[in-house]
């Protein structure tokens, strides 16, 4: 059960953040998830330079 919560709780927070961003709020909290799996990649994407 603990393992499932360790995955589903961060996933729920990421989904909530996505809804906030979709509604125009670009300031959302980072989700604490430090694993190097697919969910970790969604949470911490590679940094890109957005300056022109």
Secondary structure as UniProt FT lines:
FT   HELIX           2..22
FT   TURN            23..24
FT   HELIX           38..43
//
